Amino acid sequence: MIQQKVTDILTVTDPQLVETMKFFGERMKIVVEPTGCLGAAAVMHGALAVPPGARVGVILSGGNVDLKSYAGFITQT
């Protein structure tokens, strides 16, 4: 199915994921686990070219993260 339907795969770094988690925690007061914000990280860090002014929808998922782990992620510098 992937070979038939997927045209591209994007990647982001672990630090980009952590930065995106921090963004959602600080600005939106939403707890999102690392893999739950992959799509947002791709948009926020330029892995996906989005024309200026374009409207983009991104699905967030996964508040299923251990709070100790989450705290460790968002306190990384």
Backbone as ProteinMPNN parsed JSONL, in Angstrom:
{"seq_chain_A": "MIQQKVTDILTVTDPQLVETMKFFGERMKIVVEPTGCLGAAAVMHGALAVPPGARVGVILSGGNVDLKSYAGFITQT", "coords_chain_A": {"N_chain_A": [[0.805, -1.173, 0.0], [1.94, 1.256, 0.778], [3.873, 1.644, -1.22], [2.195, 2.095, -3.383], [0.654, 4.346, -2.693], [2.124, 6.37, -1.31], [3.99, 9.24, -1.936], [6.112, 10.698, -1.009], [8.431, 10.978, 1.704], [9.049, 12.595, 4.688], [11.502, 13.83, 6.984], [12.412, 14.726, 10.334], [14.568, 16.097, 12.848], [15.481, 14.828, 16.124], [15.923, 16.98, 18.015], [14.333, 18.944, 16.735], [11.806, 17.824, 16.998], [11.526, 17.913, 19.792], [11.599, 20.683, 20.202], [9.23, 21.374, 18.931], [7.38, 20.03, 20.547], [7.742, 21.538, 22.877], [6.785, 24.005, 21.96], [4.012, 23.458, 21.609], [3.361, 22.793, 24.237], [4.028, 25.16, 25.688], [2.784, 27.346, 24.296], [0.211, 26.47, 23.49], [-0.695, 24.947, 25.527], [-0.881, 22.161, 25.387], [-0.242, 18.746, 25.736], [1.807, 16.837, 23.864], [3.04, 13.889, 22.475], [6.315, 12.923, 21.189], [6.161, 11.555, 18.576], [3.608, 12.259, 17.948], [3.645, 14.839, 17.098], [5.007, 14.978, 14.752], [4.195, 15.714, 12.104], [3.558, 18.436, 12.445], [6.079, 19.365, 13.231], [7.509, 18.97, 10.867], [6.343, 20.89, 9.215], [6.787, 23.262, 10.704], [9.561, 23.416, 10.8], [10.435, 23.561, 8.233], [10.723, 21.253, 6.645], [8.732, 20.556, 4.994], [7.757, 22.282, 2.263], [5.877, 25.101, 2.421], [3.837, 27.356, 0.882], [3.935, 30.92, 1.406], [1.355, 32.273, 3.377], [-0.352, 30.185, 2.896], [-2.891, 27.882, 3.893], [-2.687, 25.359, 6.241], [-3.413, 22.168, 7.45], [-2.766, 20.179, 10.242], [-2.568, 17.104, 11.842], [-2.584, 16.427, 15.231], [-1.53, 14.137, 17.672], [-1.597, 11.817, 20.409], [-1.313, 12.247, 23.468], [-0.351, 10.476, 25.107], [1.994, 10.108, 26.93], [4.562, 9.483, 29.225], [4.712, 11.459, 32.11], [7.114, 12.108, 33.421], [8.995, 11.541, 31.424], [8.112, 13.352, 29.492], [8.568, 15.805, 30.826], [11.35, 15.643, 30.944], [11.958, 15.8, 28.207], [11.014, 18.416, 27.488], [12.558, 20.063, 29.058], [15.058, 19.944, 28.065], [17.951, 21.532, 26.748]], "CA_chain_A": [[0.0, 0.0, 0.0], [2.818, 2.42, 0.818], [4.462, 1.819, -2.546], [1.171, 2.584, -4.299], [0.008, 5.596, -2.269], [3.018, 7.382, -0.748], [4.861, 9.86, -2.934], [7.274, 11.325, -0.38], [8.578, 10.81, 3.145], [9.816, 13.69, 5.264], [12.087, 13.527, 8.284], [12.842, 15.831, 11.19], [15.523, 15.645, 13.855], [14.971, 14.749, 17.492], [15.807, 18.325, 18.597], [13.188, 19.634, 16.14], [10.621, 17.27, 17.652], [11.47, 18.446, 21.151], [11.234, 22.094, 20.092], [7.811, 21.417, 18.584], [6.671, 19.657, 21.773], [7.8, 22.712, 23.753], [5.882, 24.996, 21.393], [2.638, 23.107, 21.946], [3.207, 22.878, 25.685], [4.103, 26.542, 26.169], [1.856, 28.254, 23.625], [-1.146, 25.944, 23.345], [-1.014, 24.176, 26.732], [-1.236, 20.821, 24.934], [0.809, 17.743, 25.869], [1.877, 16.007, 22.659], [4.237, 13.048, 22.487], [7.172, 13.229, 20.028], [5.647, 11.109, 17.275], [2.329, 12.907, 17.72], [3.822, 16.171, 16.514], [5.916, 14.877, 13.6], [3.695, 16.515, 10.981], [3.733, 19.847, 12.795], [7.514, 19.651, 13.199], [7.915, 19.058, 9.462], [5.906, 22.191, 8.702], [7.414, 24.35, 11.459], [11.007, 23.464, 10.584], [10.745, 23.687, 6.812], [10.909, 20.003, 5.894], [7.672, 20.607, 3.999], [7.665, 23.64, 1.723], [4.52, 25.632, 2.452], [3.845, 28.725, 0.34], [3.508, 31.95, 2.362], [-0.073, 32.544, 3.407], [-1.138, 28.972, 2.663], [-3.526, 27.289, 5.067], [-2.237, 23.976, 6.383], [-3.968, 21.435, 8.574], [-1.879, 19.131, 10.744], [-3.205, 16.312, 12.899], [-1.778, 16.158, 16.422], [-2.046, 12.984, 18.399], [-0.726, 11.204, 21.387], [-0.967, 12.788, 24.763], [-0.007, 9.286, 25.871], [3.423, 10.153, 27.211], [4.879, 9.506, 30.643], [4.982, 12.847, 32.478], [8.549, 12.271, 33.694], [9.659, 11.606, 30.123], [7.721, 14.619, 28.872], [9.315, 16.854, 31.506], [12.73, 15.535, 30.495], [12.043, 16.312, 26.835], [10.819, 19.855, 27.34], [13.567, 20.82, 29.789], [16.342, 19.852, 27.361], [18.355, 22.812, 26.147]], "C_chain_A": [[0.866, 1.261, 0.0], [3.417, 2.679, -0.56], [3.458, 2.406, -3.532], [0.701, 3.994, -3.957], [0.95, 6.707, -1.828], [3.947, 7.918, -1.823], [6.122, 10.465, -2.331], [7.259, 11.017, 1.116], [9.476, 11.925, 3.641], [10.383, 13.254, 6.608], [12.382, 14.825, 9.023], [13.791, 15.248, 12.228], [14.85, 15.552, 15.228], [14.884, 16.128, 18.144], [14.637, 19.129, 18.004], [11.88, 19.131, 16.737], [10.448, 17.846, 19.049], [11.055, 19.917, 21.129], [9.741, 22.248, 19.773], [6.956, 21.024, 19.779], [6.625, 20.835, 22.739], [6.835, 23.783, 23.276], [4.443, 24.693, 21.808], [2.388, 23.176, 23.446], [3.133, 24.311, 26.188], [3.007, 27.43, 25.585], [0.413, 27.784, 23.636], [-1.618, 25.19, 24.584], [-1.526, 22.777, 26.388], [-0.031, 19.908, 25.132], [0.736, 16.835, 24.641], [3.154, 15.19, 22.734], [5.043, 13.289, 21.202], [6.588, 12.791, 18.684], [4.306, 11.744, 16.941], [2.443, 14.281, 17.11], [4.793, 16.149, 15.326], [5.478, 15.758, 12.431], [3.877, 17.997, 11.228], [5.21, 20.237, 12.748], [8.015, 19.799, 11.766], [7.53, 20.408, 8.87], [6.677, 23.319, 9.386], [8.903, 24.498, 11.164], [11.4, 23.387, 9.114], [11.003, 22.406, 6.046], [9.857, 19.888, 4.792], [7.546, 22.051, 3.535], [6.202, 24.06, 1.679], [4.574, 27.067, 1.931], [3.372, 29.735, 1.389], [2.002, 32.207, 2.239], [-0.955, 31.33, 3.185], [-1.735, 28.486, 3.979], [-3.168, 25.802, 5.099], [-2.907, 23.364, 7.602], [-3.019, 20.313, 8.965], [-2.601, 18.418, 11.877], [-2.198, 16.068, 14.02], [-2.386, 14.958, 17.123], [-1.097, 12.619, 19.52], [-0.363, 12.032, 22.587], [-0.55, 11.658, 25.69], [1.505, 9.241, 26.075], [3.604, 10.22, 28.726], [5.29, 10.924, 31.037], [6.445, 13.094, 32.825], [9.33, 12.392, 32.387], [9.373, 12.932, 29.439], [8.501, 15.777, 29.493], [10.776, 16.84, 31.096], [12.926, 16.079, 29.082], [12.002, 17.831, 26.814], [11.806, 20.688, 28.144], [14.947, 20.692, 29.175], [16.682, 21.225, 26.778], [18.95, 22.611, 24.787]], "O_chain_A": [[0.557, 2.226, -0.7], [3.457, 3.823, -1.012], [3.849, 3.149, -4.433], [0.38, 4.765, -4.862], [0.608, 7.882, -1.96], [4.607, 7.157, -2.531], [7.092, 10.721, -3.045], [6.199, 10.821, 1.711], [10.543, 12.171, 3.076], [9.806, 12.405, 7.287], [12.575, 15.878, 8.415], [13.807, 14.038, 12.453], [13.785, 16.127, 15.452], [13.871, 16.433, 18.772], [14.018, 19.919, 18.717], [10.953, 19.91, 16.959], [9.343, 18.224, 19.439], [10.247, 20.345, 21.952], [9.079, 23.147, 20.29], [5.906, 21.625, 20.004], [5.59, 21.101, 23.35], [6.144, 24.404, 24.083], [3.739, 25.574, 22.302], [1.306, 23.579, 23.875], [2.281, 24.644, 27.012], [2.371, 28.187, 26.318], [-0.507, 28.59, 23.773], [-2.791, 24.833, 24.69], [-2.465, 22.272, 27.003], [1.082, 20.257, 24.738], [-0.265, 16.156, 24.412], [4.225, 15.725, 23.02], [4.5, 13.808, 20.227], [6.532, 13.591, 17.75], [3.905, 11.769, 15.777], [1.448, 14.839, 16.65], [5.335, 17.186, 14.945], [6.295, 16.463, 11.838], [4.299, 18.735, 10.338], [5.55, 21.322, 12.276], [8.851, 20.657, 11.484], [8.299, 21.001, 8.113], [7.167, 24.229, 8.717], [9.446, 25.598, 11.268], [12.568, 23.171, 8.79], [11.46, 22.459, 4.904], [10.067, 19.21, 3.787], [7.258, 22.941, 4.336], [5.39, 23.449, 0.984], [5.288, 27.901, 2.489], [2.485, 29.42, 2.182], [1.463, 32.339, 1.14], [-2.179, 31.43, 3.274], [-1.145, 28.664, 5.045], [-3.328, 25.089, 4.109], [-2.958, 23.982, 8.665], [-2.527, 19.583, 8.105], [-3.173, 19.054, 12.762], [-1.099, 15.565, 13.784], [-3.605, 14.792, 17.16], [0.051, 13.06, 19.562], [0.777, 12.478, 22.716], [-0.411, 11.847, 26.899], [2.202, 8.432, 25.463], [2.878, 10.935, 29.416], [6.129, 11.53, 30.369], [6.968, 14.175, 32.554], [10.215, 13.239, 32.258], [10.27, 13.56, 28.877], [9.031, 16.628, 28.78], [11.383, 17.896, 30.918], [13.928, 16.734, 28.791], [12.855, 18.467, 26.195], [11.891, 21.899, 27.942], [15.91, 21.259, 29.692], [15.796, 21.975, 26.37], [19.345, 23.579, 24.137]]}, "name": "protein", "num_of_chains": 1, "seq": "MIQQKVTDILTVTDPQLVETMKFFGERMKIVVEPTGCLGAAAVMHGALAVPPGARVGVILSGGNVDLKSYAGFITQT"}
